Amino acid sequence: MEVPGPDSDWRSPQFRQKNVAQIEDAMRMAGTPHSKSSTDMENHAYVKAKSRNRPF
């Protein structure tokens, strides 16, 4: 059972949306076409993540 607290905030929709926005900014700055959307990229990282500090 997971205890709510600062370590579980990375799973909140708000935190995840912030990451999507950061990915979008990075994609825009790179200026190259991408085959996946920022939402797809964030979702892939989220599914693989074990914690906020150690994503893979």
mmCIF entry with sequence, helices, sheets and N, C-alpha, C, O atoms, coordinates in Angstrom:
data_MODEL
# 
_entry.id   MODEL 
# 
_entity.id                         1 
_entity.type                       polymer 
_entity.pdbx_number_of_molecules   1 
# 
_entity_poly.entity_id                      1 
_entity_poly.type                           'polypeptide(L)' 
_entity_poly.nstd_linkage                   no 
_entity_poly.nstd_monomer                   no 
_entity_poly.pdbx_seq_one_letter_code       MEVPGPDSDWRSPQFRQKNVAQIEDAMRMAGTPHSKSSTDMENHAYVKAKSRNRPF 
_entity_poly.pdbx_seq_one_letter_code_can   MEVPGPDSDWRSPQFRQKNVAQIEDAMRMAGTPHSKSSTDMENHAYVKAKSRNRPF 
_entity_poly.pdbx_strand_id                 A 
# 
loop_
_entity_poly_seq.entity_id 
_entity_poly_seq.num 
_entity_poly_seq.mon_id 
_entity_poly_seq.hetero 
1 1  MET n 
1 2  GLU n 
1 3  VAL n 
1 4  PRO n 
1 5  GLY n 
1 6  PRO n 
1 7  ASP n 
1 8  SER n 
1 9  ASP n 
1 10 TRP n 
1 11 ARG n 
1 12 SER n 
1 13 PRO n 
1 14 GLN n 
1 15 PHE n 
1 16 ARG n 
1 17 GLN n 
1 18 LYS n 
1 19 ASN n 
1 20 VAL n 
1 21 ALA n 
1 22 GLN n 
1 23 ILE n 
1 24 GLU n 
1 25 ASP n 
1 26 ALA n 
1 27 MET n 
1 28 ARG n 
1 29 MET n 
1 30 ALA n 
1 31 GLY n 
1 32 THR n 
1 33 PRO n 
1 34 HIS n 
1 35 SER n 
1 36 LYS n 
1 37 SER n 
1 38 SER n 
1 39 THR n 
1 40 ASP n 
1 41 MET n 
1 42 GLU n 
1 43 ASN n 
1 44 HIS n 
1 45 ALA n 
1 46 TYR n 
1 47 VAL n 
1 48 LYS n 
1 49 ALA n 
1 50 LYS n 
1 51 SER n 
1 52 ARG n 
1 53 ASN n 
1 54 ARG n 
1 55 PRO n 
1 56 PHE n 
# 
_struct_asym.id          A 
_struct_asym.entity_id   1 
# 
loop_
_struct_conf.conf_type_id 
_struct_conf.id 
_struct_conf.pdbx_PDB_helix_id 
_struct_conf.beg_label_comp_id 
_struct_conf.beg_label_asym_id 
_struct_conf.beg_label_seq_id 
_struct_conf.pdbx_beg_PDB_ins_code 
_struct_conf.end_label_comp_id 
_struct_conf.end_label_asym_id 
_struct_conf.end_label_seq_id 
_struct_conf.pdbx_end_PDB_ins_code 
_struct_conf.beg_auth_comp_id 
_struct_conf.beg_auth_asym_id 
_struct_conf.beg_auth_seq_id 
_struct_conf.end_auth_comp_id 
_struct_conf.end_auth_asym_id 
_struct_conf.end_auth_seq_id 
_struct_conf.pdbx_PDB_helix_class 
_struct_conf.details 
_struct_conf.pdbx_PDB_helix_length 
HELX_P HELX_P1 AA1 PRO A 6  ? ARG A 11 ? PRO A 6  ARG A 11 5 ? 6  
HELX_P HELX_P2 AA2 PRO A 13 ? ALA A 30 ? PRO A 13 ALA A 30 1 ? 18 
HELX_P HELX_P3 AA3 SER A 38 ? LYS A 48 ? SER A 38 LYS A 48 1 ? 11 
# 
_struct_conf_type.id          HELX_P 
_struct_conf_type.criteria    ? 
_struct_conf_type.reference   ? 
# 
loop_
_atom_site.group_PDB 
_atom_site.id 
_atom_site.type_symbol 
_atom_site.label_atom_id 
_atom_site.label_alt_id 
_atom_site.label_comp_id 
_atom_site.label_asym_id 
_atom_site.label_entity_id 
_atom_site.label_seq_id 
_atom_site.pdbx_PDB_ins_code 
_atom_site.Cartn_x 
_atom_site.Cartn_y 
_atom_site.Cartn_z 
_atom_site.occupancy 
_atom_site.B_iso_or_equiv 
_atom_site.pdbx_formal_charge 
_atom_site.auth_seq_id 
_atom_site.auth_comp_id 
_atom_site.auth_asym_id 
_atom_site.auth_atom_id 
_atom_site.pdbx_PDB_model_num 
ATOM 1   N N  . MET A 1 1  ? 0.839  -1.183 0.000   1.00 0.00 ? 1  MET A N  1 
ATOM 2   C CA . MET A 1 1  ? 0.000  0.000  0.000   1.00 0.00 ? 1  MET A CA 1 
ATOM 3   C C  . MET A 1 1  ? 0.882  1.244  0.000   1.00 0.00 ? 1  MET A C  1 
ATOM 4   O O  . MET A 1 1  ? 1.843  1.334  0.764   1.00 0.00 ? 1  MET A O  1 
ATOM 5   N N  . GLU A 1 2  ? 0.551  2.193  -0.855  1.00 0.00 ? 2  GLU A N  1 
ATOM 6   C CA . GLU A 1 2  ? 1.338  3.419  -0.962  1.00 0.00 ? 2  GLU A CA 1 
ATOM 7   C C  . GLU A 1 2  ? 0.810  4.476  -0.008  1.00 0.00 ? 2  GLU A C  1 
ATOM 8   O O  . GLU A 1 2  ? -0.396 4.701  0.086   1.00 0.00 ? 2  GLU A O  1 
ATOM 9   N N  . VAL A 1 3  ? 1.719  5.114  0.692   1.00 0.00 ? 3  VAL A N  1 
ATOM 10  C CA . VAL A 1 3  ? 1.363  6.157  1.636   1.00 0.00 ? 3  VAL A CA 1 
ATOM 11  C C  . VAL A 1 3  ? 1.363  7.493  0.900   1.00 0.00 ? 3  VAL A C  1 
ATOM 12  O O  . VAL A 1 3  ? 2.355  7.838  0.257   1.00 0.00 ? 3  VAL A O  1 
ATOM 13  N N  . PRO A 1 4  ? 0.265  8.254  0.981   1.00 0.00 ? 4  PRO A N  1 
ATOM 14  C CA . PRO A 1 4  ? 0.231  9.553  0.309   1.00 0.00 ? 4  PRO A CA 1 
ATOM 15  C C  . PRO A 1 4  ? 1.271  10.498 0.919   1.00 0.00 ? 4  PRO A C  1 
ATOM 16  O O  . PRO A 1 4  ? 1.513  10.474 2.126   1.00 0.00 ? 4  PRO A O  1 
ATOM 17  N N  . GLY A 1 5  ? 1.864  11.308 0.089   1.00 0.00 ? 5  GLY A N  1 
ATOM 18  C CA . GLY A 1 5  ? 2.850  12.268 0.558   1.00 0.00 ? 5  GLY A CA 1 
ATOM 19  C C  . GLY A 1 5  ? 3.625  12.844 -0.597  1.00 0.00 ? 5  GLY A C  1 
ATOM 20  O O  . GLY A 1 5  ? 3.263  12.644 -1.757  1.00 0.00 ? 5  GLY A O  1 
ATOM 21  N N  . PRO A 1 6  ? 4.704  13.571 -0.288  1.00 0.00 ? 6  PRO A N  1 
ATOM 22  C CA . PRO A 1 6  ? 5.472  14.253 -1.331  1.00 0.00 ? 6  PRO A CA 1 
ATOM 23  C C  . PRO A 1 6  ? 6.011  13.321 -2.415  1.00 0.00 ? 6  PRO A C  1 
ATOM 24  O O  . PRO A 1 6  ? 6.100  13.724 -3.575  1.00 0.00 ? 6  PRO A O  1 
ATOM 25  N N  . ASP A 1 7  ? 6.372  12.083 -2.064  1.00 0.00 ? 7  ASP A N  1 
ATOM 26  C CA . ASP A 1 7  ? 6.938  11.178 -3.051  1.00 0.00 ? 7  ASP A CA 1 
ATOM 27  C C  . ASP A 1 7  ? 5.906  10.696 -4.053  1.00 0.00 ? 7  ASP A C  1 
ATOM 28  O O  . ASP A 1 7  ? 6.270  10.291 -5.157  1.00 0.00 ? 7  ASP A O  1 
ATOM 29  N N  . SER A 1 8  ? 4.619  10.728 -3.699  1.00 0.00 ? 8  SER A N  1 
ATOM 30  C CA . SER A 1 8  ? 3.589  10.256 -4.625  1.00 0.00 ? 8  SER A CA 1 
ATOM 31  C C  . SER A 1 8  ? 3.003  11.382 -5.474  1.00 0.00 ? 8  SER A C  1 
ATOM 32  O O  . SER A 1 8  ? 2.156  11.118 -6.327  1.00 0.00 ? 8  SER A O  1 
ATOM 33  N N  . ASP A 1 9  ? 3.425  12.620 -5.268  1.00 0.00 ? 9  ASP A N  1 
ATOM 34  C CA . ASP A 1 9  ? 2.915  13.749 -6.056  1.00 0.00 ? 9  ASP A CA 1 
ATOM 35  C C  . ASP A 1 9  ? 3.214  13.599 -7.546  1.00 0.00 ? 9  ASP A C  1 
ATOM 36  O O  . ASP A 1 9  ? 2.485  14.137 -8.379  1.00 0.00 ? 9  ASP A O  1 
ATOM 37  N N  . TRP A 1 10 ? 4.277  12.876 -7.890  1.00 0.00 ? 10 TRP A N  1 
ATOM 38  C CA . TRP A 1 10 ? 4.651  12.728 -9.293  1.00 0.00 ? 10 TRP A CA 1 
ATOM 39  C C  . TRP A 1 10 ? 3.597  11.961 -10.086 1.00 0.00 ? 10 TRP A C  1 
ATOM 40  O O  . TRP A 1 10 ? 3.631  11.954 -11.317 1.00 0.00 ? 10 TRP A O  1 
ATOM 41  N N  . ARG A 1 11 ? 2.682  11.328 -9.404  1.00 0.00 ? 11 ARG A N  1 
ATOM 42  C CA . ARG A 1 11 ? 1.627  10.588 -10.087 1.00 0.00 ? 11 ARG A CA 1 
ATOM 43  C C  . ARG A 1 11 ? 0.367  11.419 -10.327 1.00 0.00 ? 11 ARG A C  1 
ATOM 44  O O  . ARG A 1 11 ? -0.568 10.952 -10.977 1.00 0.00 ? 11 ARG A O  1 
ATOM 45  N N  . SER A 1 12 ? 0.338  12.626 -9.814  1.00 0.00 ? 12 SER A N  1 
ATOM 46  C CA . SER A 1 12 ? -0.860 13.457 -9.951  1.00 0.00 ? 12 SER A CA 1 
ATOM 47  C C  . SER A 1 12 ? -1.024 13.944 -11.394 1.00 0.00 ? 12 SER A C  1 
ATOM 48  O O  . SER A 1 12 ? -0.035 14.134 -12.102 1.00 0.00 ? 12 SER A O  1 
ATOM 49  N N  . PRO A 1 13 ? -2.262 14.144 -11.824 1.00 0.00 ? 13 PRO A N  1 
ATOM 50  C CA . PRO A 1 13 ? -2.499 14.660 -13.180 1.00 0.00 ? 13 PRO A CA 1 
ATOM 51  C C  . PRO A 1 13 ? -1.833 16.021 -13.415 1.00 0.00 ? 13 PRO A C  1 
ATOM 52  O O  . PRO A 1 13 ? -1.369 16.301 -14.520 1.00 0.00 ? 13 PRO A O  1 
ATOM 53  N N  . GLN A 1 14 ? -1.787 16.853 -12.396 1.00 0.00 ? 14 GLN A N  1 
ATOM 54  C CA . GLN A 1 14 ? -1.166 18.171 -12.543 1.00 0.00 ? 14 GLN A CA 1 
ATOM 55  C C  . GLN A 1 14 ? 0.337  18.044 -12.823 1.00 0.00 ? 14 GLN A C  1 
ATOM 56  O O  . GLN A 1 14 ? 0.870  18.725 -13.698 1.00 0.00 ? 14 GLN A O  1 
ATOM 57  N N  . PHE A 1 15 ? 1.002  17.181 -12.085 1.00 0.00 ? 15 PHE A N  1 
ATOM 58  C CA . PHE A 1 15 ? 2.437  16.979 -12.282 1.00 0.00 ? 15 PHE A CA 1 
ATOM 59  C C  . PHE A 1 15 ? 2.704  16.396 -13.662 1.00 0.00 ? 15 PHE A C  1 
ATOM 60  O O  . PHE A 1 15 ? 3.641  16.803 -14.348 1.00 0.00 ? 15 PHE A O  1 
ATOM 61  N N  . ARG A 1 16 ? 1.874  15.440 -14.063 1.00 0.00 ? 16 ARG A N  1 
ATOM 62  C CA . ARG A 1 16 ? 2.054  14.815 -15.370 1.00 0.00 ? 16 ARG A CA 1 
ATOM 63  C C  . ARG A 1 16 ? 1.818  15.820 -16.495 1.00 0.00 ? 16 ARG A C  1 
ATOM 64  O O  . ARG A 1 16 ? 2.538  15.806 -17.493 1.00 0.00 ? 16 ARG A O  1 
ATOM 65  N N  . GLN A 1 17 ? 0.816  16.696 -16.347 1.00 0.00 ? 17 GLN A N  1 
ATOM 66  C CA . GLN A 1 17 ? 0.549  17.704 -17.374 1.00 0.00 ? 17 GLN A CA 1 
ATOM 67  C C  . GLN A 1 17 ? 1.708  18.688 -17.478 1.00 0.00 ? 17 GLN A C  1 
ATOM 68  O O  . GLN A 1 17 ? 2.037  19.149 -18.572 1.00 0.00 ? 17 GLN A O  1 
ATOM 69  N N  . LYS A 1 18 ? 2.322  19.010 -16.352 1.00 0.00 ? 18 LYS A N  1 
ATOM 70  C CA . LYS A 1 18 ? 3.500  19.890 -16.343 1.00 0.00 ? 18 LYS A CA 1 
ATOM 71  C C  . LYS A 1 18 ? 4.625  19.241 -17.149 1.00 0.00 ? 18 LYS A C  1 
ATOM 72  O O  . LYS A 1 18 ? 5.323  19.921 -17.901 1.00 0.00 ? 18 LYS A O  1 
ATOM 73  N N  . ASN A 1 19 ? 4.800  17.933 -16.994 1.00 0.00 ? 19 ASN A N  1 
ATOM 74  C CA . ASN A 1 19 ? 5.828  17.233 -17.750 1.00 0.00 ? 19 ASN A CA 1 
ATOM 75  C C  . ASN A 1 19 ? 5.520  17.218 -19.245 1.00 0.00 ? 19 ASN A C  1 
ATOM 76  O O  . ASN A 1 19 ? 6.428  17.355 -20.065 1.00 0.00 ? 19 ASN A O  1 
ATOM 77  N N  . VAL A 1 20 ? 4.257  17.055 -19.601 1.00 0.00 ? 20 VAL A N  1 
ATOM 78  C CA . VAL A 1 20 ? 3.867  17.096 -21.010 1.00 0.00 ? 20 VAL A CA 1 
ATOM 79  C C  . VAL A 1 20 ? 4.235  18.458 -21.608 1.00 0.00 ? 20 VAL A C  1 
ATOM 80  O O  . VAL A 1 20 ? 4.758  18.531 -22.720 1.00 0.00 ? 20 VAL A O  1 
ATOM 81  N N  . ALA A 1 21 ? 3.960  19.524 -20.871 1.00 0.00 ? 21 ALA A N  1 
ATOM 82  C CA . ALA A 1 21 ? 4.287  20.876 -21.347 1.00 0.00 ? 21 ALA A CA 1 
ATOM 83  C C  . ALA A 1 21 ? 5.794  21.046 -21.513 1.00 0.00 ? 21 ALA A C  1 
ATOM 84  O O  . ALA A 1 21 ? 6.237  21.673 -22.476 1.00 0.00 ? 21 ALA A O  1 
ATOM 85  N N  . GLN A 1 22 ? 6.587  20.500 -20.598 1.00 0.00 ? 22 GLN A N  1 
ATOM 86  C CA . GLN A 1 22 ? 8.043  20.582 -20.707 1.00 0.00 ? 22 GLN A CA 1 
ATOM 87  C C  . GLN A 1 22 ? 8.542  19.795 -21.909 1.00 0.00 ? 22 GLN A C  1 
ATOM 88  O O  . GLN A 1 22 ? 9.467  20.234 -22.592 1.00 0.00 ? 22 GLN A O  1 
ATOM 89  N N  . ILE A 1 23 ? 7.950  18.653 -22.177 1.00 0.00 ? 23 ILE A N  1 
ATOM 90  C CA . ILE A 1 23 ? 8.323  17.860 -23.346 1.00 0.00 ? 23 ILE A CA 1 
ATOM 91  C C  . ILE A 1 23 ? 7.971  18.617 -24.619 1.00 0.00 ? 23 ILE A C  1 
ATOM 92  O O  . ILE A 1 23 ? 8.757  18.639 -25.566 1.00 0.00 ? 23 ILE A O  1 
ATOM 93  N N  . GLU A 1 24 ? 6.792  19.237 -24.648 1.00 0.00 ? 24 GLU A N  1 
ATOM 94  C CA . GLU A 1 24 ? 6.387  20.037 -25.817 1.00 0.00 ? 24 GLU A CA 1 
ATOM 95  C C  . GLU A 1 24 ? 7.378  21.157 -26.079 1.00 0.00 ? 24 GLU A C  1 
ATOM 96  O O  . GLU A 1 24 ? 7.758  21.392 -27.226 1.00 0.00 ? 24 GLU A O  1 
ATOM 97  N N  . ASP A 1 25 ? 7.802  21.852 -25.027 1.00 0.00 ? 25 ASP A N  1 
ATOM 98  C CA . ASP A 1 25 ? 8.785  22.932 -25.178 1.00 0.00 ? 25 ASP A CA 1 
ATOM 99  C C  . ASP A 1 25 ? 10.097 22.402 -25.753 1.00 0.00 ? 25 ASP A C  1 
ATOM 100 O O  . ASP A 1 25 ? 10.675 23.008 -26.654 1.00 0.00 ? 25 ASP A O  1 
ATOM 101 N N  . ALA A 1 26 ? 10.560 21.276 -25.232 1.00 0.00 ? 26 ALA A N  1 
ATOM 102 C CA . ALA A 1 26 ? 11.810 20.690 -25.710 1.00 0.00 ? 26 ALA A CA 1 
ATOM 103 C C  . ALA A 1 26 ? 11.690 20.267 -27.175 1.00 0.00 ? 26 ALA A C  1 
ATOM 104 O O  . ALA A 1 26 ? 12.625 20.440 -27.957 1.00 0.00 ? 26 ALA A O  1 
ATOM 105 N N  . MET A 1 27 ? 10.539 19.714 -27.537 1.00 0.00 ? 27 MET A N  1 
ATOM 106 C CA . MET A 1 27 ? 10.319 19.303 -28.928 1.00 0.00 ? 27 MET A CA 1 
ATOM 107 C C  . MET A 1 27 ? 10.317 20.517 -29.851 1.00 0.00 ? 27 MET A C  1 
ATOM 108 O O  . MET A 1 27 ? 10.888 20.480 -30.941 1.00 0.00 ? 27 MET A O  1 
ATOM 109 N N  . ARG A 1 28 ? 9.677  21.582 -29.410 1.00 0.00 ? 28 ARG A N  1 
ATOM 110 C CA . ARG A 1 28 ? 9.622  22.805 -30.202 1.00 0.00 ? 28 ARG A CA 1 
ATOM 111 C C  . ARG A 1 28 ? 11.024 23.399 -30.385 1.00 0.00 ? 28 ARG A C  1 
ATOM 112 O O  . ARG A 1 28 ? 11.377 23.853 -31.474 1.00 0.00 ? 28 ARG A O  1 
ATOM 113 N N  . MET A 1 29 ? 11.812 23.392 -29.317 1.00 0.00 ? 29 MET A N  1 
ATOM 114 C CA . MET A 1 29 ? 13.168 23.945 -29.369 1.00 0.00 ? 29 MET A CA 1 
ATOM 115 C C  . MET A 1 29 ? 14.083 23.093 -30.244 1.00 0.00 ? 29 MET A C  1 
ATOM 116 O O  . MET A 1 29 ? 15.000 23.619 -30.875 1.00 0.00 ? 29 MET A O  1 
ATOM 117 N N  . ALA A 1 30 ? 13.846 21.793 -30.289 1.00 0.00 ? 30 ALA A N  1 
ATOM 118 C CA . ALA A 1 30 ? 14.665 20.905 -31.117 1.00 0.00 ? 30 ALA A CA 1 
ATOM 119 C C  . ALA A 1 30 ? 14.446 21.198 -32.595 1.00 0.00 ? 30 ALA A C  1 
ATOM 120 O O  . ALA A 1 30 ? 15.369 21.088 -33.402 1.00 0.00 ? 30 ALA A O  1 
ATOM 121 N N  . GLY A 1 31 ? 13.221 21.569 -32.941 1.00 0.00 ? 31 GLY A N  1 
ATOM 122 C CA . GLY A 1 31 ? 12.919 21.951 -34.315 1.00 0.00 ? 31 GLY A CA 1 
ATOM 123 C C  . GLY A 1 31 ? 12.936 20.812 -35.317 1.00 0.00 ? 31 GLY A C  1 
ATOM 124 O O  . GLY A 1 31 ? 12.981 21.058 -36.522 1.00 0.00 ? 31 GLY A O  1 
ATOM 125 N N  . THR A 1 32 ? 12.901 19.591 -34.858 1.00 0.00 ? 32 THR A N  1 
ATOM 126 C CA . THR A 1 32 ? 12.870 18.455 -35.772 1.00 0.00 ? 32 THR A CA 1 
ATOM 127 C C  . THR A 1 32 ? 11.540 17.724 -35.617 1.00 0.00 ? 32 THR A C  1 
ATOM 128 O O  . THR A 1 32 ? 10.954 17.730 -34.535 1.00 0.00 ? 32 THR A O  1 
ATOM 129 N N  . PRO A 1 33 ? 11.063 17.101 -36.680 1.00 0.00 ? 33 PRO A N  1 
ATOM 130 C CA . PRO A 1 33 ? 9.798  16.376 -36.575 1.00 0.00 ? 33 PRO A CA 1 
ATOM 131 C C  . PRO A 1 33 ? 9.928  15.147 -35.669 1.00 0.00 ? 33 PRO A C  1 
ATOM 132 O O  . PRO A 1 33 ? 10.982 14.514 -35.619 1.00 0.00 ? 33 PRO A O  1 
ATOM 133 N N  . HIS A 1 34 ? 8.864  14.822 -34.966 1.00 0.00 ? 34 HIS A N  1 
ATOM 134 C CA . HIS A 1 34 ? 8.845  13.676 -34.063 1.00 0.00 ? 34 HIS A CA 1 
ATOM 135 C C  . HIS A 1 34 ? 7.670  12.782 -34.424 1.00 0.00 ? 34 HIS A C  1 
ATOM 136 O O  . HIS A 1 34 ? 6.610  13.257 -34.828 1.00 0.00 ? 34 HIS A O  1 
ATOM 137 N N  . SER A 1 35 ? 7.874  11.490 -34.272 1.00 0.00 ? 35 SER A N  1 
ATOM 138 C CA . SER A 1 35 ? 6.815  10.552 -34.626 1.00 0.00 ? 35 SER A CA 1 
ATOM 139 C C  . SER A 1 35 ? 5.811  10.354 -33.498 1.00 0.00 ? 35 SER A C  1 
ATOM 140 O O  . SER A 1 35 ? 4.716  9.844  -33.734 1.00 0.00 ? 35 SER A O  1 
ATOM 141 N N  . LYS A 1 36 ? 6.165  10.750 -32.272 1.00 0.00 ? 36 LYS A N  1 
ATOM 142 C CA . LYS A 1 36 ? 5.258  10.604 -31.136 1.00 0.00 ? 36 LYS A CA 1 
ATOM 143 C C  . LYS A 1 36 ? 4.919  11.972 -30.568 1.00 0.00 ? 36 LYS A C  1 
ATOM 144 O O  . LYS A 1 36 ? 5.704  12.916 -30.665 1.00 0.00 ? 36 LYS A O  1 
ATOM 145 N N  . SER A 1 37 ? 3.739  12.061 -29.977 1.00 0.00 ? 37 SER A N  1 
ATOM 146 C CA . SER A 1 37 ? 3.329  13.312 -29.352 1.00 0.00 ? 37 SER A CA 1 
ATOM 147 C C  . SER A 1 37 ? 3.972  13.423 -27.971 1.00 0.00 ? 37 SER A C  1 
ATOM 148 O O  . SER A 1 37 ? 4.476  12.439 -27.430 1.00 0.00 ? 37 SER A O  1 
ATOM 149 N N  . SER A 1 38 ? 3.950  14.618 -27.416 1.00 0.00 ? 38 SER A N  1 
ATOM 150 C CA . SER A 1 38 ? 4.486  14.828 -26.073 1.00 0.00 ? 38 SER A CA 1 
ATOM 151 C C  . SER A 1 38 ? 3.703  14.024 -25.040 1.00 0.00 ? 38 SER A C  1 
ATOM 152 O O  . SER A 1 38 ? 4.275  13.544 -24.061 1.00 0.00 ? 38 SER A O  1 
ATOM 153 N N  . THR A 1 39 ? 2.404  13.875 -25.255 1.00 0.00 ? 39 THR A N  1 
ATOM 154 C CA . THR A 1 39 ? 1.580  13.078 -24.347 1.00 0.00 ? 39 THR A CA 1 
ATOM 155 C C  . THR A 1 39 ? 1.986  11.613 -24.408 1.00 0.00 ? 39 THR A C  1 
ATOM 156 O O  . THR A 1 39 ? 2.061  10.949 -23.374 1.00 0.00 ? 39 THR A O  1 
ATOM 157 N N  . ASP A 1 40 ? 2.251  11.097 -25.615 1.00 0.00 ? 40 ASP A N  1 
ATOM 158 C CA . ASP A 1 40 ? 2.708  9.718  -25.765 1.00 0.00 ? 40 ASP A CA 1 
ATOM 159 C C  . ASP A 1 40 ? 4.051  9.500  -25.071 1.00 0.00 ? 40 ASP A C  1 
ATOM 160 O O  . ASP A 1 40 ? 4.261  8.483  -24.410 1.00 0.00 ? 40 ASP A O  1 
ATOM 161 N N  . MET A 1 41 ? 4.954  10.464 -25.229 1.00 0.00 ? 41 MET A N  1 
ATOM 162 C CA . MET A 1 41 ? 6.277  10.349 -24.612 1.00 0.00 ? 41 MET A CA 1 
ATOM 163 C C  . MET A 1 41 ? 6.172  10.370 -23.087 1.00 0.00 ? 41 MET A C  1 
ATOM 164 O O  . MET A 1 41 ? 6.832  9.582  -22.410 1.00 0.00 ? 41 MET A O  1 
ATOM 165 N N  . GLU A 1 42 ? 5.351  11.262 -22.546 1.00 0.00 ? 42 GLU A N  1 
ATOM 166 C CA . GLU A 1 42 ? 5.181  11.342 -21.096 1.00 0.00 ? 42 GLU A CA 1 
ATOM 167 C C  . GLU A 1 42 ? 4.543  10.074 -20.571 1.00 0.00 ? 42 GLU A C  1 
ATOM 168 O O  . GLU A 1 42 ? 4.945  9.563  -19.526 1.00 0.00 ? 42 GLU A O  1 
ATOM 169 N N  . ASN A 1 43 ? 3.560  9.565  -21.276 1.00 0.00 ? 43 ASN A N  1 
ATOM 170 C CA . ASN A 1 43 ? 2.885  8.340  -20.842 1.00 0.00 ? 43 ASN A CA 1 
ATOM 171 C C  . ASN A 1 43 ? 3.851  7.161  -20.826 1.00 0.00 ? 43 ASN A C  1 
ATOM 172 O O  . ASN A 1 43 ? 3.805  6.341  -19.909 1.00 0.00 ? 43 ASN A O  1 
ATOM 173 N N  . HIS A 1 44 ? 4.711  7.064  -21.810 1.00 0.00 ? 44 HIS A N  1 
ATOM 174 C CA . HIS A 1 44 ? 5.706  5.995  -21.852 1.00 0.00 ? 44 HIS A CA 1 
ATOM 175 C C  . HIS A 1 44 ? 6.622  6.082  -20.631 1.00 0.00 ? 44 HIS A C  1 
ATOM 176 O O  . HIS A 1 44 ? 6.882  5.071  -19.979 1.00 0.00 ? 44 HIS A O  1 
ATOM 177 N N  . ALA A 1 45 ? 7.106  7.273  -20.322 1.00 0.00 ? 45 ALA A N  1 
ATOM 178 C CA . ALA A 1 45 ? 7.975  7.458  -19.156 1.00 0.00 ? 45 ALA A CA 1 
ATOM 179 C C  . ALA A 1 45 ? 7.220  7.151  -17.866 1.00 0.00 ? 45 ALA A C  1 
ATOM 180 O O  . ALA A 1 45 ? 7.774  6.529  -16.960 1.00 0.00 ? 45 ALA A O  1 
ATOM 181 N N  . TYR A 1 46 ? 5.973  7.578  -17.774 1.00 0.00 ? 46 TYR A N  1 
ATOM 182 C CA . TYR A 1 46 ? 5.167  7.344  -16.565 1.00 0.00 ? 46 TYR A CA 1 
ATOM 183 C C  . TYR A 1 46 ? 4.960  5.848  -16.325 1.00 0.00 ? 46 TYR A C  1 
ATOM 184 O O  . TYR A 1 46 ? 5.087  5.375  -15.196 1.00 0.00 ? 46 TYR A O  1 
ATOM 185 N N  . VAL A 1 47 ? 4.645  5.113  -17.375 1.00 0.00 ? 47 VAL A N  1 
ATOM 186 C CA . VAL A 1 47 ? 4.389  3.680  -17.242 1.00 0.00 ? 47 VAL A CA 1 
ATOM 187 C C  . VAL A 1 47 ? 5.654  2.963  -16.771 1.00 0.00 ? 47 VAL A C  1 
ATOM 188 O O  . VAL A 1 47 ? 5.572  2.018  -15.987 1.00 0.00 ? 47 VAL A O  1 
ATOM 189 N N  . LYS A 1 48 ? 6.816  3.400  -17.241 1.00 0.00 ? 48 LYS A N  1 
ATOM 190 C CA . LYS A 1 48 ? 8.077  2.763  -16.883 1.00 0.00 ? 48 LYS A CA 1 
ATOM 191 C C  . LYS A 1 48 ? 8.613  3.211  -15.523 1.00 0.00 ? 48 LYS A C  1 
ATOM 192 O O  . LYS A 1 48 ? 9.454  2.529  -14.937 1.00 0.00 ? 48 LYS A O  1 
ATOM 193 N N  . ALA A 1 49 ? 8.137  4.342  -15.019 1.00 0.00 ? 49 ALA A N  1 
ATOM 194 C CA . ALA A 1 49 ? 8.689  4.931  -13.792 1.00 0.00 ? 49 ALA A CA 1 
ATOM 195 C C  . ALA A 1 49 ? 8.391  4.094  -12.557 1.00 0.00 ? 49 ALA A C  1 
ATOM 196 O O  . ALA A 1 49 ? 7.302  3.542  -12.403 1.00 0.00 ? 49 ALA A O  1 
ATOM 197 N N  . LYS A 1 50 ? 9.373  4.016  -11.695 1.00 0.00 ? 50 LYS A N  1 
ATOM 198 C CA . LYS A 1 50 ? 9.228  3.337  -10.413 1.00 0.00 ? 50 LYS A CA 1 
ATOM 199 C C  . LYS A 1 50 ? 9.031  4.370  -9.298  1.00 0.00 ? 50 LYS A C  1 
ATOM 200 O O  . LYS A 1 50 ? 8.357  4.099  -8.303  1.00 0.00 ? 50 LYS A O  1 
ATOM 201 N N  . SER A 1 51 ? 9.622  5.548  -9.474  1.00 0.00 ? 51 SER A N  1 
ATOM 202 C CA . SER A 1 51 ? 9.484  6.647  -8.522  1.00 0.00 ? 51 SER A CA 1 
ATOM 203 C C  . SER A 1 51 ? 9.817  7.946  -9.237  1.00 0.00 ? 51 SER A C  1 
ATOM 204 O O  . SER A 1 51 ? 10.240 7.934  -10.393 1.00 0.00 ? 51 SER A O  1 
ATOM 205 N N  . ARG A 1 52 ? 9.628  9.065  -8.551  1.00 0.00 ? 52 ARG A N  1 
ATOM 206 C CA . ARG A 1 52 ? 9.932  10.357 -9.153  1.00 0.00 ? 52 ARG A CA 1 
ATOM 207 C C  . ARG A 1 52 ? 11.430 10.523 -9.367  1.00 0.00 ? 52 ARG A C  1 
ATOM 208 O O  . ARG A 1 52 ? 11.851 11.094 -10.373 1.00 0.00 ? 52 ARG A O  1 
ATOM 209 N N  . ASN A 1 53 ? 12.239 10.030 -8.435  1.00 0.00 ? 53 ASN A N  1 
ATOM 210 C CA . ASN A 1 53 ? 13.682 10.219 -8.503  1.00 0.00 ? 53 ASN A CA 1 
ATOM 211 C C  . ASN A 1 53 ? 14.397 9.212  -9.393  1.00 0.00 ? 53 ASN A C  1 
ATOM 212 O O  . ASN A 1 53 ? 15.485 9.494  -9.895  1.00 0.00 ? 53 ASN A O  1 
ATOM 213 N N  . ARG A 1 54 ? 13.819 8.080  -9.587  1.00 0.00 ? 54 ARG A N  1 
ATOM 214 C CA . ARG A 1 54 ? 14.450 7.039  -10.372 1.00 0.00 ? 54 ARG A CA 1 
ATOM 215 C C  . ARG A 1 54 ? 13.479 6.543  -11.433 1.00 0.00 ? 54 ARG A C  1 
ATOM 216 O O  . ARG A 1 54 ? 12.796 5.538  -11.235 1.00 0.00 ? 54 ARG A O  1 
ATOM 217 N N  . PRO A 1 55 ? 13.418 7.250  -12.562 1.00 0.00 ? 55 PRO A N  1 
ATOM 218 C CA . PRO A 1 55 ? 12.364 6.956  -13.534 1.00 0.00 ? 55 PRO A CA 1 
ATOM 219 C C  . PRO A 1 55 ? 12.433 5.586  -14.192 1.00 0.00 ? 55 PRO A C  1 
ATOM 220 O O  . PRO A 1 55 ? 11.394 5.089  -14.627 1.00 0.00 ? 55 PRO A O  1 
ATOM 221 N N  . PHE A 1 56 ? 13.593 4.947  -14.290 1.00 0.00 ? 56 PHE A N  1 
ATOM 222 C CA . PHE A 1 56 ? 13.633 3.660  -14.991 1.00 0.00 ? 56 PHE A CA 1 
ATOM 223 C C  . PHE A 1 56 ? 14.387 2.625  -14.218 1.00 0.00 ? 56 PHE A C  1 
ATOM 224 O O  . PHE A 1 56 ? 14.513 1.487  -14.670 1.00 0.00 ? 56 PHE A O  1 
# 
